[in-house]
Amino acid sequence: MSRSDAEETIQRVMTVKLPDGYTPTPLDEEARDFVYGKVWARPGLSNRDRRLVTLACVSAAGAPEALEDHVRATLNSGDLTLAELEEFTLHTAVYSGWPKARHLQGVIQKEWARIQQESDDDIES
């Protein structure tokens, strides 16, 4: 997959546009080329399935920034609904622990409110 294809995959998966003039770090380049250029582009799992796996992993790993980014992208993409994420949170509590699930629940609520606010701001503009 070409660099531009991988960048398009990043934008589709993460539901954000890369900033103009963006210069990736070596870590960013590897994430672009491997995570988005190879893993997310593979056949075999739907985007919804990949989001569930990703959310489970970043939640269990205790990766707060990645969790926020992926919860926001999941909600923005429509791959999972708020109700499905709430059910996912309960399931996470059973297998990863209640504290991690509580954190996940807080992130979901925060990102949902942020998306709703941004939506309201767009309507008012």
C-alpha positions as CSV (number, residue, x, y, z in Angstrom):
1,M,0.0,0.0,0.0
2,S,1.3,3.4,-0.9
3,R,2.0,6.1,1.7
4,S,-0.9,8.2,0.4
5,D,-3.2,5.1,0.6
6,A,-2.1,4.5,4.2
7,E,-2.7,8.2,5.0
8,E,-6.2,7.9,3.6
9,T,-6.7,4.8,5.8
10,I,-5.6,6.8,8.9
11,Q,-8.1,9.6,8.1
12,R,-10.9,7.0,7.5
13,V,-10.2,5.0,10.6
14,M,-9.4,7.9,13.0
15,T,-12.1,10.2,11.4
16,V,-9.7,13.1,11.3
17,K,-7.9,15.0,8.5
18,L,-4.1,15.1,8.8
19,P,-3.0,18.7,9.2
20,D,-1.6,20.6,6.2
21,G,2.2,20.5,6.3
22,Y,2.1,17.5,8.7
23,T,5.6,16.0,9.0
24,P,5.5,12.5,10.6
25,T,8.1,11.4,13.1
26,P,9.8,8.0,12.5
27,L,7.3,6.5,14.9
28,D,4.4,8.1,13.0
29,E,5.8,6.7,9.7
30,E,5.9,3.2,11.1
31,A,2.4,3.4,12.5
32,R,1.2,4.8,9.2
33,D,2.9,2.1,7.1
34,F,2.3,-0.9,9.4
35,V,-0.8,-0.3,11.5
36,Y,-2.8,1.6,8.9
37,G,-1.1,0.6,5.7
38,K,-1.1,-3.2,6.4
39,V,-3.2,-4.2,9.5
40,W,-6.3,-2.0,9.0
41,A,-6.2,-2.6,5.2
42,R,-6.2,-6.4,5.5
43,P,-9.3,-8.4,4.6
44,G,-10.9,-10.8,7.1
45,L,-12.3,-8.4,9.7
46,S,-14.8,-5.6,9.2
47,N,-13.9,-2.1,10.5
48,R,-16.5,-2.7,13.3
49,D,-14.6,-5.9,14.3
50,R,-11.3,-4.1,14.2
51,R,-12.7,-1.3,16.3
52,L,-13.9,-3.7,19.0
53,V,-10.5,-5.4,19.1
54,T,-8.7,-2.1,19.2
55,L,-10.9,-0.7,22.0
56,A,-10.4,-3.9,24.0
57,C,-6.7,-3.7,23.7
58,V,-6.1,0.0,24.4
59,S,-8.6,-0.2,27.3
60,A,-6.8,-3.3,28.8
61,A,-3.4,-1.7,28.2
62,G,-4.3,1.4,30.1
63,A,-3.4,3.7,27.2
64,P,-5.6,6.8,27.9
65,E,-4.7,8.9,24.9
66,A,-5.2,6.0,22.4
67,L,-8.4,5.1,24.2
68,E,-9.8,8.6,23.8
69,D,-8.7,8.8,20.1
70,H,-10.3,5.4,19.3
71,V,-13.5,6.0,21.2
72,R,-14.0,9.3,19.4
73,A,-13.2,7.7,16.0
74,T,-15.6,4.8,16.8
75,L,-18.4,7.2,17.6
76,N,-17.6,9.5,14.7
77,S,-17.5,6.6,12.2
78,G,-20.8,5.1,13.3
79,D,-19.2,1.7,13.5
80,L,-20.6,1.3,17.0
81,T,-23.5,3.1,18.6
82,L,-23.4,4.7,22.1
83,A,-25.6,1.8,23.4
84,E,-23.2,-0.7,21.9
85,L,-20.2,1.0,23.5
86,E,-22.0,1.0,26.9
87,E,-22.6,-2.8,26.5
88,F,-19.0,-3.2,25.5
89,T,-18.0,-1.4,28.7
90,L,-19.9,-3.9,30.8
91,H,-18.2,-6.8,29.0
92,T,-14.9,-5.1,29.5
93,A,-15.5,-4.8,33.3
94,V,-15.9,-8.6,33.5
95,Y,-12.6,-9.4,31.7
96,S,-10.4,-6.4,32.3
97,G,-11.6,-5.2,35.7
98,W,-14.1,-2.6,36.9
99,P,-11.6,0.2,37.3
100,K,-10.6,0.0,33.6
101,A,-14.3,-0.2,32.6
102,R,-15.1,2.8,34.8
103,H,-12.3,4.8,33.0
104,L,-13.6,3.6,29.6
105,Q,-17.1,4.7,30.6
106,G,-15.9,8.1,31.5
107,V,-14.0,8.4,28.2
108,I,-17.1,7.4,26.2
109,Q,-19.2,9.9,28.1
110,K,-16.6,12.7,27.6
111,E,-16.1,11.9,23.9
112,W,-19.9,11.6,23.2
113,A,-20.5,15.0,24.9
114,R,-17.6,16.5,22.8
115,I,-19.1,15.2,19.6
116,Q,-22.5,16.5,20.5
117,Q,-21.1,19.9,21.3
118,E,-19.1,20.0,18.0
119,S,-22.3,19.0,16.2
120,D,-24.2,21.8,17.9
121,D,-21.5,24.3,17.1
122,D,-21.6,23.2,13.4
123,I,-25.4,23.8,13.4
124,E,-25.1,27.3,14.9
125,S,-22.4,28.3,12.4
